[in-house]
Amino acid sequence: MIPVKPPAAADGPMPVCPTGRSTRRRSGRAPLTTKLAGGGIAVLFRHGVAVLLDAPAPAEQALRERLDALDRKLELAARTERTLVA
């Protein structure tokens, strides 16, 4: 586990949710859950797995297209960064 630096005094008190747990969390720990436009739910995990629940085929296809477009953008950004660094 990576130690997390506590907030500075200037940040104010740590926000707390109704369960008593801190609401400040590192990004990427929990899977992202979202409703799909065509119906159903998608649960996206940080290691590249997507679990679809009650998703009709058109909603699944739309999600695949959106994720493919995002992947292409990230790859282009990585190539651009490598070019600028070299």
N, C-alpha and C positions, 0 to 999 in steps of 0.2 A: 504494500500500500504506500502511495506517495504522500508524504506529509503535506498538509495544506496550511499555509500561513494564515493565522487569524486576521480578521479585518483590523485596520488601524483605527484608533480612537476617532479620527475624523469621519470615518464611515458611519458612525452611529451604532446603535445596538443591532445585533444580528436579528434579522426578521425570523419569526417562528410561525410555522403553520399550525393548524388546530391540533395536530397530533403531538405537538411539542418538539418536533424535529426542525432543524435549521432549514430555511428555504433556499439558502445559497448552496448550490451544488456544482460540481464540475460538469461541464458539458460532455455529453457522450457516454455517461454511465448507464442511463436507462434507455431502453429502445424508444424510438419516436413512433407514436401511434397517431394515425390520421384517418379521417373519413374520406372515402373515395367519392368523386363526383357522381359516378354512375351507380353508387350503392356499395355497401360493404365497408370493411375496415382493413387498413394495411398497418402492419407492425414492422418497422424498419430497424434492423440491428446494425451496429457500427461495423461489424465484420463482413457486411455485404449480403446478409440474408434478409429477405422480405417474406413475411407470413401474411397471407390474405385470408380474411374471414368473410364468408358470405358475399364474395365479390363476383359479379357476373363477368363473363369474358370481355365485353367491351371496356369495363372499368379496369380490368387487369391489363389489357392492351394499352390503354391510355397511361396507366402508371408506368409500364415498361418504356413507353416512348418518352415520358418525362424524365425518367431515370437515365435513359440512354443519352438524351440531350445534355443532362447535367454532367454525365461522365465525359462526354466529348469536350465540354467547356473546361472541366478540370484538367483533362489531358492537355488541351491547348495551353492553358495557363502554366502547367508544369513545363511544357516544352519551351514556352516563351521565357520563363524564369531561367531555365538551363542555358538558353541562348544568351541572355543578358549577363549571366554570371561568367560564362566562358570567354 
